[in-house]
Amino acid sequence: MENTNKKKRAVVSLGHQALGYTTTEQWDAVKNTAKALADLVEAGYQLTITHSNGPQVSMIHKAMTQLRRVYIDYTPAPMCVCNAMSQGYVGYDIQNSLRAELLSRGILTPVSTILTQVTVDPYDEAFYEPTKRIGRHMSAEDAEIEQKKGNYVVEEPGKGFRRIVAAPRPIEILEIEAIRTLAEANQVVIACGGGGIPVIPQAHALKGASAVIEKDCIAGKLAVDLHADILIILTGVKQVYKDYRKETEAPIRSMTVSQAKAYMQAGQFEPGTMLPKIEAAVSYLDAVPSGDVLITSLDCVPDAILHKTGTRITP
């Protein structure tokens, strides 16, 4: 469906820098993040915002696990519940900070957070090779207990063992119609936080999966499902670089999808950091050839939307 709104529809993906790594850091970080998001609203964009949750979901998992160790009657919270908790409180902080920032500029646009579930394939290969590290460091004895439960652990030399979970590909955003309705009403929507809560359909029920979804991957899918005009990925660098952190490092101010694919084939982008962002950009532009992608940092948003910095990816 074509976007007939006057505002440009943008999906914005926020990285760890936008949120901090602790509860108190997050309170301060979202105030700065709200300014960059408000700049986009003032520039005429309708925003649908998704965000990372790595440190937050890990903190919640640690806390719930420790609660079970201290109070034996408590049931440990599964990963899907930890994901839901992180969506709620991160969304709450972004929502309130952005609302306050918008009101301070005389903008009355409502801001809403939608608790979002995303289906995944139980036979996704990621479940057989988990990679995402979560939770506290454990002793060898505790790690053995986790393994007997069927969980995966990995050793971090000098620190102990940590649990690792799968990062499957998203299939369907279950609350997409609610997200679309608010977006078409030109409201600001916060959705699919932390990649969304991964669930597996079972008859009429949904079973939470012990997994996390890559937030850049879900941002790309969200941009496709909403037929967004632009996907904006806010990260820790002001633009994408070729030969990053090498003597031959050079900024990439713009590239086409075919150029991005060639760079990926050449191994230019680091897995787990820039590579998922480029993959998300390519998947979005392959599906929405009228779209546009901007990758930049929070503090460069005003210049980036004027094409003065950042990296643009086009079909």
C-alpha positions in Angstrom: 0.0 0.0 0.0 1.4 3.4 -0.9 2.1 5.9 1.8 -0.4 8.8 1.2 0.6 10.7 4.4 2.4 14.0 4.1 5.0 12.9 6.5 7.8 10.6 5.4 7.4 7.2 7.1 10.7 6.2 8.8 11.7 3.2 10.8 14.4 4.0 13.2 16.7 1.4 14.8 18.4 2.4 18.0 21.7 0.8 19.2 23.2 0.3 22.7 24.6 3.9 22.7 21.1 5.2 22.6 20.2 3.4 25.8 23.3 3.0 28.0 24.1 -0.2 29.8 22.5 0.2 33.2 19.2 1.6 34.5 20.7 4.9 35.6 22.7 5.2 32.4 19.5 4.6 30.4 17.7 7.5 32.2 20.4 9.9 31.0 20.9 8.3 27.6 17.3 8.4 26.5 17.1 12.2 27.1 19.9 12.7 24.5 18.3 10.1 22.2 14.9 11.9 22.5 16.5 15.1 21.1 17.7 13.2 18.0 14.3 11.6 17.5 12.5 14.9 18.0 14.8 16.4 15.3 13.5 13.8 12.9 9.9 14.5 13.9 10.5 18.2 13.4 12.0 17.4 10.0 8.7 15.9 8.9 9.2 12.2 9.6 6.6 9.8 11.2 8.7 7.5 13.3 8.3 3.8 14.1 11.2 3.1 16.6 12.8 -0.2 17.5 15.7 -0.6 19.8 18.4 -3.0 21.1 18.0 -4.7 24.5 21.2 -6.7 25.0 22.4 -5.2 28.3 18.8 -4.8 29.6 17.6 -8.3 28.9 20.9 -9.7 30.3 20.4 -7.7 33.5 16.8 -8.9 33.9 17.9 -12.5 33.3 20.6 -12.2 35.9 18.2 -10.7 38.5 15.5 -13.3 38.0 18.1 -16.1 38.1 19.6 -14.7 41.3 16.1 -14.3 42.8 15.5 -18.0 42.2 18.8 -18.9 44.0 17.9 -16.8 47.0 14.2 -17.6 47.2 13.7 -21.2 46.3 9.9 -20.8 45.8 10.4 -18.4 42.9 10.3 -19.8 39.4 13.1 -18.7 37.1 11.8 -16.3 34.3 12.2 -17.8 30.8 13.9 -15.8 28.1 10.6 -14.8 26.5 9.5 -13.2 29.8 12.8 -11.4 30.2 12.4 -10.1 26.6 8.9 -8.8 27.4 10.1 -7.1 30.6 12.9 -5.4 28.7 10.5 -4.2 26.0 8.3 -2.7 28.6 10.8 -0.7 30.6 12.9 0.4 27.7 9.8 1.5 25.8 8.6 3.3 28.9 11.8 5.3 29.2 12.0 6.2 25.5 8.3 7.0 25.4 8.3 9.4 28.3 11.6 11.1 27.3 10.5 11.6 23.7 7.0 12.8 24.8 8.7 15.4 27.1 11.1 16.5 24.4 8.3 16.9 21.8 6.1 18.9 24.2 9.0 21.2 25.0 9.1 22.0 21.3 5.4 22.5 21.1 4.8 19.3 19.3 1.7 17.3 20.5 2.4 14.1 18.6 1.4 11.1 20.8 4.1 8.4 21.6 3.0 4.8 22.2 4.8 1.6 23.0 3.5 -1.7 21.7 4.5 -5.0 23.3 5.4 -7.0 20.2 5.7 -10.7 19.5 7.5 -12.1 16.5 7.1 -15.7 15.2 10.2 -17.8 14.6 10.8 -21.2 13.0 11.5 -23.9 15.7 13.7 -25.6 13.1 15.7 -22.5 12.3 19.4 -23.5 12.2 20.2 -20.8 14.8 18.7 -23.0 17.5 21.4 -25.6 16.8 24.2 -23.1 16.9 23.3 -20.4 19.4 25.6 -17.3 19.5 24.0 -14.6 21.8 25.6 -14.4 25.3 23.3 -13.5 28.1 23.1 -13.4 31.9 25.7 -13.7 34.6 29.1 -15.5 34.6 28.8 -19.0 36.2 31.1 -21.5 37.8 31.8 -24.8 36.0 29.3 -26.5 38.4 26.5 -24.0 37.5 27.3 -24.3 33.9 27.0 -28.1 34.1 23.5 -27.7 35.7 22.5 -25.4 32.8 23.7 -27.9 30.2 21.7 -30.7 31.9 18.6 -28.5 31.5 19.3 -28.5 27.7 20.8 -25.0 27.6 24.0 -24.0 25.9 26.9 -22.4 27.7 30.3 -21.0 26.6 33.4 -20.4 28.6 34.9 -16.9 28.8 38.6 -17.4 29.9 39.3 -15.8 33.2 35.6 -14.9 33.8 33.7 -18.2 33.9 30.9 -19.6 31.8 27.9 -17.8 30.3 24.7 -19.1 28.8 24.2 -18.5 25.0 20.9 -18.5 23.2 19.8 -18.7 19.5 19.2 -15.7 17.3 16.6 -17.0 14.7 15.3 -15.1 11.7 12.0 -13.3 12.3 9.0 -14.6 10.3 5.9 -12.5 11.2 5.4 -9.5 13.4 2.1 -10.4 15.1 1.1 -6.9 16.1 1.9 -5.3 12.8 -1.7 -4.1 12.1 -1.7 -2.2 15.4 1.7 -0.7 14.6 0.5 0.2 11.1 -2.7 1.8 12.4 -0.8 4.2 14.7 1.8 4.9 12.0 -0.8 5.8 9.5 -2.3 8.2 12.1 1.1 10.0 12.2 1.8 8.9 15.8 5.2 7.9 17.0 5.3 4.1 17.7 7.9 2.2 19.7 7.7 -1.5 18.7 9.6 -4.7 18.2 12.0 -3.7 21.1 15.0 -6.0 21.3 14.0 -7.7 18.1 10.5 -8.5 19.5 9.5 -11.4 21.8 10.3 -14.6 19.8 7.3 -17.0 19.9 6.4 -20.3 18.2 2.8 -20.8 17.1 1.3 -24.0 18.6 -2.3 -24.5 17.4 -4.1 -21.3 18.7 -1.4 -20.6 21.4 2.0 -18.9 21.2 4.9 -20.5 23.0 7.8 -18.3 24.0 11.2 -19.3 22.5 14.5 -19.3 24.3 16.0 -16.9 21.9 16.6 -13.3 20.9 16.1 -11.7 17.5 18.7 -9.4 16.0 17.3 -5.9 16.3 18.7 -4.7 13.0 17.1 -7.7 11.3 13.7 -6.9 12.7 14.1 -3.2 11.8 14.6 -4.2 8.2 11.5 -6.4 8.3 9.5 -3.7 10.1 10.5 -1.2 7.3 9.3 -3.7 4.7 6.0 -4.4 6.4 5.2 -0.7 6.8 6.5 0.1 3.3 8.6 2.8 5.0 10.1 5.6 3.0 13.4 5.3 4.8 15.2 3.0 7.3 17.4 5.0 9.7 19.9 3.0 11.6 21.5 4.9 14.5 24.7 3.4 15.8 28.1 4.3 17.3 29.8 5.7 14.2 28.8 8.6 12.1 29.1 6.6 8.8 30.1 3.3 7.4 33.8 2.7 6.7 35.7 0.6 4.3 38.7 -1.2 5.9 37.4 -0.1 9.3 40.1 0.5 11.9 42.9 -0.3 9.4 45.5 2.1 8.0 43.5 2.2 4.8 40.2 3.1 6.5 38.0 5.3 4.3 34.4 6.5 4.8 31.6 5.2 2.5 29.3 8.1 2.1 26.9 6.3 -0.3 26.5 2.9 -2.0 23.9 1.0 -4.0 22.5 -2.4 -3.0 24.8 -4.1 -5.5 27.8 -2.3 -4.1 26.8 -3.2 -0.5 26.5 -6.9 -1.6 30.0 -6.7 -3.1 31.4 -5.2 0.1 29.7 -8.0 2.2 31.1 -10.6 -0.2 34.5 -9.1 0.4 34.2 -9.4 4.2 34.2 -5.6 4.7 31.7 -5.5 7.5 32.2 -7.1 10.9 29.7 -9.8 12.0 27.7 -8.8 15.0 28.2 -5.0 14.5 28.0 -3.4 11.0 27.2 -6.6 9.0 23.7 -7.0 10.4 22.9 -3.4 9.6 24.0 -3.7 6.0 22.1 -7.0 5.7 18.9 -5.3 7.0 19.4 -2.4 4.6 19.8 -4.7 1.6 16.8 -6.9 2.6 14.6 -3.8 3.0 15.7 -2.2 -0.3 15.3 -5.5 -2.2 11.7 -5.5 -1.1 11.0 -1.8 -1.3 13.0 -0.4 -4.2 11.6 3.1 -3.7 13.1 3.2 -0.2 16.3 4.8 1.2 18.6 3.8 4.1 20.6 6.1 6.3 23.3 4.9 8.8 24.8 7.4 11.2 25.2 8.2 14.9 22.8 9.9 17.2 24.7 13.2 17.4 25.0 13.4 13.6 21.2 13.2 12.9 20.7 16.9 12.1 23.5 16.9 9.5 22.8 13.4 8.2 19.2 14.2 7.2 20.6 17.1 5.2 23.0 14.7 3.5 26.1 16.3 5.1 27.3 13.2 6.8 26.3 9.5 7.4 26.0 6.7 4.8 23.2 6.5 2.3 22.3 3.2 0.7 20.0 3.2 -2.3 18.6 0.6 -4.7 
